[in-house]
């Protein structure tokens, strides 16, 4: 059973999108914690 | 210029990158360490780490040089299941989320995973646990140190011993200067570097090669890589899942963070770290599937990541891979140094030799333990014993035996203490037997199954009756 092009593209595309979003989420959380004085 | 040369930087560029990032990590570690006051400040970053830093440190620590270098290698050898199997390592992080919440709630004054086992199960089980945990922690530390030397050598041509010594020395220095605060602070930046680096490479592979071309070329040359029923890869998937859970459940690397996070952060931090970690092996790994389409000659499977990067980005690709690998190495090495030295300080030095040591004495000793651990790791890394790197393969038998004693001990009042010790010993022994008699892919599976059976059977036959308050009064109990 071979994975189709569409499935492979969906798998890799979704993974890349989530990984690309992660730094932005991290920065937003960092700013939020910093404003609240809860970084450390 | 052959393919290997294109993936290798000249030593001068390698030294420049090493120097720039070493200065950044040491300066940042020293700066953050100014506020690491007292033993709790040094070992546990003051117990008030927030969600952003908490999530980043869990992610960065779990992204080792293996994740960035071995994920493409696994994709090249085991195809789609290779990278998916690797990404299941995130299950351990996600399953640890409820444990982190429970640990923080039960032991607000706890320091190490050893503290929990000693108070929950008694001294015999504690010593069995320490043997397993220190063996694993030290094995991981040495293999990371060796990986540092090997990768620096492979990517820049800098001599193995020099590269390994520089990376170890940098991590030891900033960990000594700032303790867990330095480790967590640098982890945040290292996470961003790793994430941005792997996304750039993935984006280039997608836009330059494209899925249609990539799929057609793999199907023509290596169709097994796209096969969803590849037996060896499916075996790898289950073994990796259990290995990861065992590694995280028992290791003080993760427990020390559970103690260090502020109230209410542990559960969310580990869950988010797992969700964001899960796609990384796929993103880092799938670029290996572009090899047939790009017509790259891969003389060594473990160099496939740098080779593809160099093909897509030229010299810039080799630089990007080196920066990402250095960040991944440092983020894991510093955490291992801090957490293993915490275990040695609290459970060996104080627990066995200096039970009445003052906080000032312990805070001073903590720094010396980090230095000592670094020197010992350096000595063992020097001969470049590749067999030591293979230690990690069979540590699966050791760590998987701790899953049930830890999880049951945290949530189940009736768990039998003697059964927990026996479960770890018998699980490890049978797992090792499976490793040598059958293969690496069953070690963790057998170990976890035997350990689970013993915990359940011993508790059913002779249930205990543990008072959870003992854990909350940890410091008083020791005094």
Interface residues (C-beta under 8 A of the other chain):
Chain A: X1 X2 X3 X5 X8 X9 X11 X12 X13 X14 X15 X16 X18 X19 X20 X22 X23 X25 X26 X27 X29 X30 X32 X33 X36 X38 X39 X40
Chain B: X35 X45 X46 X48 X49 X50 X51 X52 X53 X55 X56 X59 X80 X87 X181 X188 X191 X192 X195 X196 X198 X199 X202 X203 X206 X211 X212 X214 X215 X219 X223 X226 X227 X228 X229 X262 X272 X275 X276 X278 X279 X280 X282 X283 X286
